[in-house]
Amino acid sequence: MVQEERVSKPNKGVAVTESSIVPSPTVQTAMPSPEQILADTEAAPKILDRLNIFPFDWRVETPRLMEIYESSRDPGWSPSKLPWDTLDVSKFTLDQRYAIAYWWTLLSVFDASGPAVFARAMIHAYEVHEEDAIRKCFFAVTRDEMNHEEVCGRAITMMTPNGPLGYEPETLLGKLARNNIEWLYHNGARYWTGYKKAVEHYPMPILFSSFLFGEVASSTLFHSMYESTDIPVFKEAFRNIGRDEGRHLSFCLALLKEILPRLSEEDKDIITKQFRAGFIFLSGILYEPPKEFWQLPDTFLPAQRLLEEKAREAGFNILTLEQRRENWRTAVVRLKTVVEPYGIKFPALPEVGIDGEDVAFDPDKIVPIF
């Protein structure tokens, strides 16, 4: 009978007897003293992985970053609450719709990749145990970039349902747009491959310097597009996105003011190279794509110019090439005034008339963020 009690299983409805209950190992006749426990403790194994998010700490070394983070908790807008109902796509011709969707798709190479790019940077900040303020800033920017991605997606799919590639264009201009988009995404994929390698290769000051370049550029672009477009929902979107980018710029400036004075000469040289890399990559949206990085067919730029003109015809006033060149130059000069006082040499950017250092470009170590 005792043997049967020991093999009985309660989940089959067999009663459990007192003799079959195993006492809990934590039942003690008296509470142990801390001294006794401490005498028997063992040291935990060392965490040897160079990039590991453990152990955690919540130190703040740059209080200004926490102030900006607090102000960013509520961005003050939502893509879903923009006046999309005012966008009557039936008022545009098919080619005008293709052209407007094309520009937003071009933007998506930079802006819709933002959530993944900044999220990867945030994870890296955890892995290398950056201060809590830096991690929180990356989180805030990632959240903002998700809003920007949503705006891109809504604009594209309203103009071209199932766009940018999940539909068949019905016009010659639409087919040119589709071919260009495939080439844009090909180059975006190359950027992502390089970024994933580079983000672990450089220390945070280098990364933030590259991010600063992108934020200066993006805030300039969205301000210009806000002023130029006649389409109300897009104007409102650009206003909000531009405000977000201005806050991202504040993040970068607040941190760099703390760390730029402490940089080594080697780090300063790397920043100079990354500025050139940033110009080459970001010119894909802010100017025209240079050949140093962009792998594009000869038909790409003629097709893009046709699409831009068609978009302007619809009231989506994409800046002219000369306006873009001047905007880019203004943004670059603005950045020069920030970094040169810290002994950072600026690269030559002859495309927009900026003299400086001639530096090499490595497409496999490109980290700019828009």
C-alpha positions in Angstrom: 0.0 0.0 0.0 2.8 2.4 0.9 4.5 1.6 -2.5 1.3 2.5 -4.3 1.1 5.8 -2.5 4.6 6.8 -3.6 3.9 6.2 -7.3 0.4 7.7 -7.3 0.0 10.8 -9.6 -2.4 13.6 -8.3 -3.2 14.7 -11.9 -5.0 11.4 -12.4 -7.3 11.8 -9.4 -5.3 9.7 -7.0 -5.2 11.1 -3.5 -1.8 12.4 -2.2 -0.9 11.0 1.2 1.2 12.8 3.8 4.1 10.3 3.3 4.5 11.2 -0.4 5.0 14.9 0.3 8.7 16.0 0.0 9.5 18.8 2.5 10.6 22.1 1.0 14.3 22.7 1.1 13.7 26.2 2.4 12.0 25.1 5.6 14.5 25.9 8.4 14.3 25.7 12.2 15.9 29.1 12.6 16.7 32.1 10.3 20.4 32.1 9.2 22.5 35.1 10.0 23.9 37.3 7.2 27.4 36.6 8.4 26.9 32.9 7.9 25.5 33.3 4.4 28.2 35.8 3.4 30.9 33.4 4.5 29.6 30.8 2.0 29.0 33.1 -1.0 30.7 32.5 -4.3 31.8 35.1 -6.8 29.5 35.2 -9.9 31.3 34.4 -13.2 32.7 37.4 -14.9 30.8 38.6 -17.9 33.4 38.2 -20.6 31.4 39.2 -23.7 32.7 42.6 -24.8 29.2 43.7 -26.0 26.7 42.7 -23.3 23.8 44.7 -21.9 24.5 43.4 -18.4 25.1 44.6 -15.7 22.8 47.6 -15.6 23.4 51.0 -14.1 21.5 54.3 -14.3 24.3 56.9 -14.0 23.8 60.3 -15.6 26.9 62.2 -16.7 25.3 64.7 -19.0 22.3 66.3 -17.2 21.4 68.4 -20.2 20.6 65.2 -22.1 18.1 64.2 -19.5 16.5 67.7 -19.7 16.0 67.3 -23.4 14.8 63.7 -23.0 12.1 64.9 -20.5 10.9 67.5 -23.1 10.7 64.8 -25.7 8.4 62.4 -23.8 5.4 63.8 -25.6 6.3 64.8 -29.2 3.1 66.7 -29.5 1.8 65.1 -32.7 0.8 61.9 -34.2 0.9 60.8 -37.9 -2.6 59.4 -37.7 -4.0 62.8 -36.6 -2.6 64.7 -39.5 -5.3 66.0 -41.9 -5.1 63.1 -44.3 -8.7 63.6 -45.2 -7.8 66.8 -47.0 -5.6 64.8 -49.5 -7.9 64.1 -52.4 -5.8 61.8 -54.6 -8.4 62.0 -57.4 -7.4 65.5 -58.1 -3.9 64.4 -59.2 -3.1 62.7 -62.5 -1.7 59.2 -62.4 1.8 60.5 -63.2 1.6 63.2 -60.5 0.7 60.5 -58.0 3.6 58.4 -59.1 5.9 61.4 -58.9 4.9 62.4 -55.3 5.0 58.8 -54.1 8.5 58.5 -55.7 9.8 61.5 -53.6 8.4 60.0 -50.4 10.0 56.7 -51.4 13.3 58.4 -51.9 12.9 59.9 -48.5 12.1 56.5 -47.0 15.6 55.3 -47.9 16.8 57.7 -45.2 13.9 58.5 -42.9 12.0 55.1 -42.9 15.2 53.3 -42.1 15.6 55.6 -39.0 13.8 53.3 -36.5 16.0 50.4 -37.2 19.2 52.5 -37.4 18.6 54.3 -34.2 17.3 51.2 -32.4 20.6 49.5 -33.3 22.5 52.5 -31.9 20.4 52.3 -28.7 21.2 48.6 -28.3 24.8 49.4 -28.8 24.7 52.1 -26.2 23.4 49.4 -23.8 26.1 47.0 -24.9 29.0 49.4 -24.2 27.3 50.7 -21.0 26.9 54.3 -22.0 25.2 56.6 -19.4 21.5 56.3 -18.9 20.9 59.7 -20.6 22.4 58.6 -23.9 20.3 55.4 -23.9 17.1 57.4 -23.2 18.0 59.9 -26.0 18.4 57.1 -28.5 15.0 55.7 -27.4 13.3 59.1 -27.9 14.8 59.5 -31.3 13.8 55.9 -32.3 10.2 56.7 -31.3 10.3 59.9 -33.3 11.7 58.1 -36.3 8.9 55.6 -36.2 6.5 58.5 -36.6 8.5 59.7 -39.6 8.4 56.2 -41.1 4.7 56.2 -40.7 4.3 59.5 -42.6 6.4 58.1 -45.5 4.2 54.9 -45.6 0.9 56.8 -45.5 1.9 59.2 -48.2 3.2 56.5 -50.5 0.3 54.1 -50.1 -2.3 56.8 -50.5 -0.7 58.0 -53.7 0.0 54.5 -55.0 -1.9 51.7 -53.2 0.3 48.8 -52.4 3.3 51.0 -53.1 6.1 51.5 -53.4 6.7 48.2 -55.2 3.6 46.1 -54.7 1.7 47.3 -57.7 2.2 47.5 -61.5 2.7 51.1 -62.9 0.3 52.0 -65.8 2.4 54.8 -67.4 5.9 55.1 -68.8 6.8 57.6 -66.0 5.4 55.2 -63.4 7.7 52.5 -64.8 10.7 54.8 -64.6 9.8 55.6 -61.0 9.6 51.9 -60.2 13.0 51.1 -61.7 14.5 54.0 -59.8 13.0 52.8 -56.5 14.4 49.4 -57.0 17.9 51.0 -57.4 17.3 53.2 -54.4 16.5 50.3 -52.2 19.5 48.3 -53.5 21.7 51.2 -52.2 19.8 51.4 -49.0 20.5 47.8 -48.4 24.2 48.4 -48.9 24.1 51.2 -46.4 22.4 49.0 -43.8 25.0 46.3 -44.3 27.8 48.8 -43.8 26.1 50.5 -40.9 25.7 47.3 -38.9 29.4 46.6 -39.1 30.4 50.2 -38.4 28.2 50.9 -35.4 30.3 48.4 -33.4 33.6 49.6 -34.8 33.5 53.2 -33.6 33.3 54.8 -30.1 30.2 56.9 -29.2 31.9 60.3 -30.0 32.5 59.2 -33.6 28.9 57.9 -33.9 27.4 61.1 -32.5 29.5 63.3 -34.8 28.1 61.3 -37.7 24.6 61.6 -36.3 25.1 65.4 -35.9 25.8 65.7 -39.6 22.6 63.9 -40.5 20.5 66.0 -38.1 21.8 69.3 -39.4 21.0 68.1 -42.9 17.5 66.8 -42.2 16.4 69.8 -40.2 17.4 71.9 -43.2 15.5 69.8 -45.6 12.2 69.6 -43.7 12.2 73.3 -43.1 12.6 73.9 -46.8 10.0 71.4 -47.8 7.5 72.9 -45.2 8.0 76.3 -46.8 7.7 75.1 -50.4 4.8 72.6 -50.6 1.3 73.7 -51.3 -0.3 70.4 -50.1 -1.7 71.0 -46.6 -1.2 67.6 -45.0 2.4 67.4 -46.3 3.1 70.9 -45.0 1.9 69.9 -41.6 3.9 66.7 -41.7 7.1 68.6 -42.6 6.5 71.1 -39.8 6.3 68.4 -37.2 9.1 66.2 -38.5 11.3 69.3 -38.7 10.6 70.1 -35.1 11.6 66.5 -34.1 14.8 66.8 -36.1 15.6 70.0 -34.3 15.3 68.2 -31.0 17.5 65.4 -32.2 20.1 68.0 -33.2 19.9 69.3 -29.6 20.7 65.8 -28.3 23.8 65.6 -30.5 25.0 69.1 -29.6 24.6 68.7 -25.9 26.7 65.5 -25.9 29.3 66.6 -28.3 30.0 69.8 -26.3 31.0 67.5 -23.4 33.1 65.0 -25.4 34.7 67.0 -28.3 37.3 68.7 -26.1 38.5 65.3 -24.9 39.0 63.7 -28.3 42.3 62.3 -29.5 43.8 63.4 -32.8 43.1 60.0 -34.2 39.4 60.4 -33.3 39.3 63.8 -34.9 40.7 62.5 -38.1 38.1 59.7 -38.2 35.3 62.4 -37.7 36.7 64.3 -40.7 36.4 61.1 -42.8 32.9 60.4 -41.5 31.7 63.9 -42.4 32.8 63.2 -46.0 31.0 59.9 -45.9 27.9 61.6 -44.5 27.9 64.1 -47.3 28.3 61.4 -49.9 25.4 59.3 -48.5 23.0 62.1 -47.6 23.4 63.8 -50.9 21.1 61.1 -52.2 18.2 63.1 -50.8 19.7 66.5 -50.2 21.4 67.0 -53.5 22.1 64.3 -56.1 23.8 61.0 -55.4 27.6 61.0 -55.9 29.2 58.0 -57.5 31.6 57.3 -54.6 28.8 55.3 -52.9 25.7 55.2 -55.1 25.5 52.4 -57.6 23.0 53.8 -60.1 22.4 53.3 -63.9 22.7 56.1 -66.4 18.9 56.4 -66.6 18.5 57.2 -62.9 19.1 60.9 -62.8 17.2 61.8 -66.0 14.2 59.8 -64.7 14.4 61.5 -61.3 14.4 64.9 -62.9 11.3 64.1 -64.9 9.6 62.9 -61.7 10.6 66.0 -59.7 9.1 68.2 -62.4 5.9 66.3 -62.4 5.6 66.6 -58.6 6.2 70.4 -58.8 3.4 70.5 -61.3 1.1 69.0 -58.7 2.0 71.5 -56.0 4.5 69.3 -54.3 7.3 71.8 -54.8 10.5 69.8 -54.5 13.5 72.1 -54.4 15.4 72.7 -57.6 18.9 71.4 -57.9 20.3 74.9 -57.3 18.1 75.4 -54.2 19.2 72.0 -52.9 22.9 72.9 -53.4 22.5 76.1 -51.5 20.6 74.4 -48.7 23.3 71.7 -48.4 26.0 74.4 -48.4 24.2 76.3 -45.6 23.9 73.1 -43.5 27.5 72.3 -44.0 28.7 75.8 -43.0 26.5 75.6 -39.9 28.2 72.3 -38.9 31.7 73.7 -39.6 31.1 76.5 -37.1 30.3 73.8 -34.4 33.2 71.5 -34.8 36.2 73.5 -36.1 36.7 75.3 -32.7 37.5 71.9 -31.3 40.3 71.3 -33.8 38.3 69.0 -36.1 39.3 69.6 -39.7 36.5 69.8 -42.2 36.6 67.7 -45.4 36.6 69.3 -48.8 33.2 69.2 -50.3 33.8 70.7 -53.8 30.3 69.6 -54.9 28.9 72.6 -52.8 31.9 74.8 -52.9 33.5 74.0 -49.5 37.3 73.9 -49.2 38.9 71.5 -46.7 40.9 68.3 -46.2 41.0 65.7 -48.9 40.0 62.4 -47.2 39.4 58.8 -48.3 36.0 57.3 -48.4 35.3 53.7 -47.2 31.8 52.5 -48.1 32.1 49.6 -45.7 32.4 52.0 -42.7 29.6 54.4 -43.3 27.5 55.4 -40.3 25.6 58.7 -41.1 22.0 58.8 -39.9 19.3 61.1 -41.3 
